[in-house]
Amino acid sequence: MIPGEVTSDKEAFDQIVGRLKGDVGTIIKLISVGKKQGLFEKTAPFWALARMMFPIAEAVGDLIHQSTSVKNLVSVLTQEFETERKGYAGKPACIALLYRHSLTHTDELRKLVVGTTEVNWRISYRENKRHLELMTESSGIHRITFDTTAFYTDILAVCKAAKRKSWGGSVMKRYNSWLILNLAKLPKDLNWNEREALKEIATF
């Protein structure tokens, strides 16, 4: 076995949950302790938490739906996350664009604009009851609240539910495929970054 390799579908979800608790869960605990000591008054590292959790949610979607990355995220939000907490359905693509894409590819959150219609963001910490709240602030101006701690809880719940299902080894196979990137492909099948890495490896 290579480092990280799993031997069952259940173990794949266990690995994700273990890292989620160890990384994000630990940071949430540290924030809670800091708040009790007077730190992070009326704030928290919201954006950092979202940056950490969206790739994890997308990975869970990749194991369950096994399509392309963004479709996997939208699908898992629409189906599995909606099962755990109502409110994801009807706006998963907007959530992905507002929070996942913005914070993965840039250093700013952005609003979505369609003509005179706007969809704005609001990110929070420990406002679970407001998670996924869609507010219409004025004609054509909407806002989706995204609560980081609620999302953390929902990822755990989705993984727990997924572990109870039978996947016939497909999740294990998908998970283990993440561990190796085989660059021995035809040049036309390599993207720019892969082609550059191949050149670098040739000089090692």
Secondary structure, DSSP 8 states (H G I E B T S, - for coil): --TT--SSHHHHHHHHHHHHIIIIIHHHHHHHHHHHTT-STT---HHHHHHHHHHHHHHHHHHHH-S-HHHHHHHHIIIIIHHHSTT-TT-HHHHIIIIIIHHHHSSS---EEETTEEEEEEEESS-GGGTT-EEEEETTEEEEEEEHHHHHHHHHHHHHHHHTS--TTHHHHHHHHTT-----S-GGGS-HHHHHHHHHHHT-
